[in-house]
Amino acid sequence: MEQNPIQSLAQRLKANIQKVIVGKDEVVELMLCAMIARGHVLLEDVPGTGKTVLAKSLAASLECGFARIQFTPDLLPSDVTGMSVYNAGTGAFEFKKGPVFTNILLADEINRATPRTQSSLLECMEERQVTLDGVTRKLDSPFLVLATQNPVETQGTFPLPEAQLDRFLMKLSMGYPTESEAMDILGRFIQDNPLEDLAPCAARDEVISAQRAVSGAYVSEPVRRYMVAICQRTRQDERVRLGVSPRGMLQLLRASQALSMIRGRDFVTPEDVKALARPVLGHRIILRGLYGQDGGAHQVLDDVLTSVPVPTESPERG
């Protein structure tokens, strides 16, 4: 079967990223899925598992702009979005663009910045624009935020509020490597850092075309009803204070379309929906009396997926 352009693009990018990243095939695939679905990714894991390296590897694989912001408690919103600076020569204020005016933005340790600075990303992530001094400036396309945070260190951090967590299409975790993967990592990095030699393998226009084409993936009514039932069931669970919002449901739809195209189909199956339930919906579920407890949210999702009947009708067109 001939590959569709989205599958070809994803396979090319995955192969290039895997010149640096050992294993983690699922994480890489999901990150590419988020990018093609025009979503943002929150990478949460303990230090040293490769979160920043993964983000840099994706950026190096694309002929796109890349910027990194190291989030700290003294970081200001203007350090993210930019500011108006007075030019004595012209006698007028000039706007100096911040690092957010790029294609791939690495927001490193995002939970170390204050809520005020974190919120400066909200408009950028949702509307792809920056409004300052009454002037709205559009961000370049594609625009992808890859944010990282450390879940075990809480001193000097500011947990992301629910509103900002909801802006991320996916929340992913790298995890520790297996013994064989650890040996491969040592062998790959024993002489040089492969990231330094990583060359782009995809053009900016290819990503934009893929983002426009992904909505062409067919989603049958039974599969749509399956998505609705999953999201509604999360709101009805007695363990849950806040279930999946309509925005979360729409992002599950778009991510499912992207994943189906990456896997070589032009239609969404219930298996696509199941594969995306945890990364797309897990961080949108707020449990009663608990904040940021992914384990509990994932247990709720597992129970929901077990209880909601899976469609048996063929999801293909026609």
C-alpha positions in Angstrom: 0.0 0.0 0.0 1.3 3.4 -0.9 2.1 5.7 2.0 0.2 8.8 2.6 2.2 12.0 2.9 1.6 12.3 6.6 2.8 8.7 7.2 5.9 9.4 5.1 6.7 12.6 7.0 6.2 10.9 10.4 8.4 7.9 9.5 11.2 10.2 8.2 11.1 12.3 11.3 10.9 9.3 13.6 14.0 7.7 11.9 15.9 11.0 12.2 15.0 11.5 15.9 16.0 7.9 16.7 19.6 8.7 15.6 19.7 10.4 19.0 16.9 9.0 21.1 17.2 5.3 21.9 13.9 3.4 22.2 10.9 5.5 23.2 9.1 4.7 19.9 5.7 5.3 21.4 6.7 8.7 22.9 8.2 9.9 19.6 5.1 8.8 17.7 2.8 10.6 20.1 4.9 13.7 20.0 4.7 13.7 16.2 1.0 13.0 16.4 0.6 16.1 18.6 2.6 18.3 16.2 0.5 17.2 13.2 -2.7 17.8 15.2 -1.5 21.3 15.9 -1.3 20.6 19.7 1.3 21.2 22.4 3.1 18.7 24.6 4.0 18.6 28.3 6.9 16.3 29.0 6.9 15.4 32.7 9.6 13.1 34.1 12.5 13.0 36.6 15.7 14.8 35.6 18.1 13.1 33.1 15.6 11.0 31.2 16.0 12.9 27.9 13.1 15.3 27.8 15.1 18.3 26.6 17.1 16.1 24.2 13.9 14.8 22.7 12.6 18.3 22.1 15.9 19.4 20.6 16.0 16.4 18.4 12.6 17.2 16.9 13.6 20.8 16.4 16.9 19.8 14.7 14.9 17.5 12.4 12.8 20.3 11.0 13.7 23.3 8.8 12.0 25.5 11.3 12.8 28.2 13.9 13.7 27.0 17.4 13.9 28.8 20.7 14.4 27.7 24.3 13.3 29.5 27.4 14.7 28.4 30.8 11.8 29.1 33.1 12.9 30.5 36.5 11.0 32.3 39.3 12.3 35.7 38.2 11.3 35.3 34.5 8.9 38.0 33.4 6.1 37.7 30.8 8.0 40.2 28.6 10.9 37.7 28.6 8.6 35.3 26.8 6.4 37.4 24.5 8.7 40.5 24.0 8.3 44.2 24.8 8.1 47.7 23.4 11.4 49.5 23.7 11.9 53.3 23.2 14.1 54.2 20.3 15.8 57.5 21.0 16.8 57.9 17.4 13.3 57.7 16.0 11.5 59.0 19.0 9.1 56.0 18.9 8.6 52.7 20.6 9.6 49.6 18.8 8.4 46.1 19.5 11.2 43.6 20.2 10.0 40.1 19.6 10.4 37.5 22.4 11.5 33.9 22.0 7.8 32.9 21.5 8.0 34.1 17.9 9.4 30.9 16.6 8.1 27.5 15.3 9.3 25.1 18.0 9.5 26.6 21.5 11.1 24.6 24.3 9.7 25.8 27.6 12.2 24.1 30.0 11.0 23.5 33.6 7.9 25.5 33.0 6.6 25.0 36.6 9.6 27.0 38.0 8.1 30.3 36.7 5.4 32.2 38.5 1.8 31.9 37.5 1.9 35.3 35.9 4.7 34.3 33.6 3.1 30.9 32.9 -0.1 32.6 31.9 1.8 34.7 29.3 1.8 31.5 27.2 -1.9 30.9 27.3 -2.8 33.2 24.4 0.2 32.0 22.5 -0.7 28.4 22.8 -4.5 28.7 22.2 -4.8 31.4 19.6 -1.3 31.5 18.1 -0.9 35.2 18.7 0.5 37.8 21.1 -1.4 40.9 22.2 0.7 43.7 23.7 -0.2 47.4 24.1 -3.4 46.8 22.2 -1.7 45.3 19.1 -2.1 41.7 18.2 0.7 39.9 16.4 0.3 36.5 14.8 2.8 33.8 15.5 4.5 31.9 12.7 3.1 28.5 11.6 3.7 25.8 12.6 3.9 26.7 16.3 4.5 24.0 18.8 5.3 24.3 22.6 7.2 21.5 24.1 7.3 22.1 27.9 9.2 20.1 30.5 8.7 19.7 34.2 10.1 17.6 37.0 7.3 15.9 39.0 9.4 15.0 42.1 10.9 18.4 43.0 8.3 20.8 44.5 10.5 23.3 46.3 10.5 26.6 44.3 7.9 25.4 41.8 4.5 26.6 40.9 2.2 23.8 39.7 0.4 24.5 36.4 -3.3 25.5 37.0 -6.0 23.4 35.3 -6.6 26.1 32.7 -3.1 25.8 31.4 -2.8 22.1 31.7 -5.9 22.0 29.4 -3.9 23.9 26.7 -1.6 20.9 26.3 -2.8 18.3 23.8 -0.7 15.6 25.5 1.2 15.0 28.6 3.9 12.4 28.1 6.6 10.7 30.2 9.9 9.4 28.9 10.6 6.8 31.6 13.9 5.1 32.4 15.6 3.0 29.6 15.8 -0.8 29.8 19.1 -2.5 30.3 19.6 -3.0 26.5 18.6 0.5 25.8 21.0 1.9 28.4 23.8 -0.1 26.7 22.8 1.4 23.3 22.9 4.9 24.8 26.4 4.4 26.1 27.6 3.1 22.8 25.9 5.9 20.8 27.3 8.7 23.0 30.7 7.2 23.8 32.6 9.3 21.3 30.3 12.1 20.1 26.9 13.7 20.8 24.8 12.6 17.8 22.5 15.6 18.4 25.2 18.0 17.2 25.3 16.3 13.8 21.6 15.8 13.4 20.4 17.4 10.1 16.9 18.5 9.1 14.9 15.9 7.2 11.6 17.8 6.7 10.6 21.2 5.5 8.4 23.7 7.3 5.9 23.6 4.4 5.6 19.8 4.8 4.5 20.2 8.4 1.9 22.9 7.5 0.5 20.7 4.7 0.2 17.7 7.1 -1.6 19.8 9.7 -4.1 20.9 7.0 -4.6 17.4 5.6 -5.1 15.6 8.9 -8.8 16.7 9.2 -9.5 14.5 6.1 -9.3 11.4 8.2 -12.8 9.9 8.4 -14.4 9.4 11.8 -17.5 7.3 11.7 -20.5 8.1 13.9 -20.0 5.0 16.1 -16.4 6.1 16.8 -17.5 9.6 17.6 -20.2 8.3 20.0 -17.4 6.2 21.6 -15.3 9.4 22.2 -18.4 11.2 23.6 -19.2 8.3 25.9 -15.6 8.1 27.3 -15.5 11.8 28.0 -19.0 11.9 29.6 -18.2 8.8 31.8 -15.1 10.7 33.2 -17.5 13.4 34.5 -19.9 10.9 36.1 -17.2 9.0 38.1 -17.6 9.7 41.8 -13.8 9.9 42.2 -13.6 12.8 39.8 -14.1 16.5 40.6 -13.5 17.8 37.0 -13.9 15.5 34.1 -12.8 15.9 30.4 -14.0 19.2 28.9 -15.5 19.7 25.4 -12.0 21.1 24.4 -10.4 17.9 25.6 -13.0 15.9 23.6 -12.2 17.9 20.5 -8.5 17.4 21.0 -9.0 13.7 21.3 -10.8 13.8 18.0 -8.0 15.7 16.2 -5.3 13.6 17.8 -7.1 10.4 16.7 -7.2 11.7 13.1 -3.5 12.4 13.2 -2.6 9.1 14.7 -4.6 7.2 12.1 -2.9 9.0 9.3 0.5 8.4 10.8 -0.3 4.7 11.0 -1.2 4.7 7.3 -5.0 4.9 7.4 -7.5 7.5 6.4 -10.1 6.5 9.0 -10.1 6.4 12.8 -10.5 3.2 14.8 -11.5 2.6 18.4 -7.9 1.4 18.9 -6.6 4.9 18.0 -8.9 6.4 20.6 -7.8 3.9 23.3 -4.1 4.5 22.5 -4.6 8.3 23.1 -6.9 8.2 26.1 -4.1 8.5 28.7 -1.8 11.0 27.0 -4.7 13.2 25.8 -7.2 12.9 28.7 -5.2 12.0 31.8 -4.0 15.5 32.7 -7.5 16.9 32.2 -9.1 14.8 35.0 -9.0 16.4 38.4 -9.7 13.9 41.2 -11.4 14.8 44.4 -8.9 15.9 47.1 -5.9 15.3 44.8 -4.0 17.5 42.4 -1.6 16.3 39.8 -2.1 12.6 40.7 -1.7 11.0 37.2 -1.9 7.5 38.6 -5.4 8.0 39.9 -6.6 9.7 36.7 -5.1 6.9 34.7 -6.9 4.3 36.8 -10.2 6.2 36.2 -9.5 6.1 32.5 -8.7 2.4 32.6 -12.0 1.8 34.4 -13.9 4.0 31.9 -12.4 2.2 28.9 -13.3 -1.1 30.4 -16.9 -0.1 31.0 -17.7 1.8 27.8 -18.7 -0.6 25.0 -16.3 -0.6 22.0 -18.0 0.0 18.6 -18.1 -3.2 16.5 -19.2 -1.5 13.2 -16.4 -1.1 10.7 -15.0 2.5 11.0 -14.1 2.6 7.3 -15.8 4.9 4.8 -18.8 3.8 3.0 
